[in-house]
Amino acid sequence: MASSYSDLGLELMVTGENAGTWGDKTNQNLNLIQQSVAGFEQVTLSSGGTLTLAMTDETLSNARNMVIKFATATIAASTICTIPDGIEKFYIFDCTGLTNPANLTIKTASGTGFTLNAAKIFAAYSDGTNLNEISLDTLGGSIAAADITGTISTAQIADNAITTVKVSDNQITTAKISDNQILTAKISDNQITSSKVSDLQITTAKLANDSVTPDKLSNTAVTAGAYTTANITVDAQGRLTAASSGAGGDGAYVMHKAEIGPNSGNITANPAANNFYAYLSGAAGGAGGFSTQNPGRDGGAGGSGGLGFFSGPTSGGATISYSLGGGGNKGSPSTGGSAGNAGGASTVGNFTANGGSGGVAGGPAFQPNRANQGAAGTAPGGILLPEGTMFAGAAGLGPGVNFSGANNGGPTTTPSDVGGAGGIYYFDDGNA
């Protein structure tokens, strides 16, 4: 009777058969069993093709090996690896060298199998019809901590495998967080409370410009209100820490008189006034008369009235007198012309702004230039201000050109001009 073969290709000898070779065949069977129990084979996949693993009777074959390792390869298209039908066997498939492993399916020749979900090691068993995957993630259950010896490396943990429920409360310590790893997007709105900010940790550099508004500043002892004449205390931060009515500051000066003369009268100080300021101008002199001789000469302009700034004490309700001078009369035209008259002085209290002198007469003989202007007035006891400011008298606007040499000279009928009158601007510190 002839030998038969198991599904692993082992020769099953009958009694009396294979005399003289029985030992050789037994050794061959043992080798086949060794291959099935602990055998290793590396095979190469062709992307888009089918790799058929074979098992031949009495012969060492790739499908009989316990461990099948796929050589490094990129699986760009759907690829199949098959094992023979009719085998009841356990397999380990090493797929760690594959790129795009989801394109590979491992199955029996006629039955079903499984498609890879990662480049990792898979376990499976064939029941003779189909190839069934055994999950190595949990080995069909859970792995207790006591059953783990050694180290689980980063490579053994799948991406996105550690979920929130796998992390116990209070288990992420400071040492486990790398520098600069807590991003703004990971902090919920309104989550940084006062208790989480250490004392003295908000520095100037952390404050945006104009971000500290008045309502964020603590109140000082200063009572809100308007202070005029006051005693003021300022701290090193520029804040007013004290303010009270007193003599510490000057009150605002208010104008109570603005007038152009000629005129005189009295000014009554505000009841709260202590001091006064005054801008006072004397009157301008009259222009000199022009010469009627042909050719003649223009008379000179009258001098500007003196313009001064004066200050002095006063008291509430007191009166101070003032007088504003009139402009000097113009000179008369004649063969030689006559000089203009001086402008009148202006006064306020004990202060005086003198008028300007009259313009020089034209003279009996023609000269290419006009006669000299009269001298400007002075302001003794005050600050003398420049001509041409504030008042007509001070500016000498009254005097004018008195002669025009039309047609190579000759008198005109343009009269000489009268000087401008004096004026006053008066202020005191009564604030009303």
Secondary structure by P-SEA (a helix, b strand, c coil): ccccccccccccccccccccaaaaaaaaaaaaaaaaabbbbbbbbcccbbbbbbbbccccccccccbbbbcccccccbbbbbccccccccccccccccccccccccccccbbbbbbcccbbbbbcccccbbbbbbccccccccccccccccccccccccccccccccccccccccccccccccccccccccccccccccccccccccccccccccccccccccccccccbbbbbcccccccccccccccccbbbbcbbbbccbbbbbbccccccccccccccbbbbbbbbbccccbbbbbcbbbcccbbbbbbbcccbbbbbbbbbbbbbbbbccbbbbbbbbbbbbcccbbbbbbbbbbccccccccccccccbbbbbcccccccccccccccccccccccccccccbbbccbbbbbbbbbcbbbbccccc
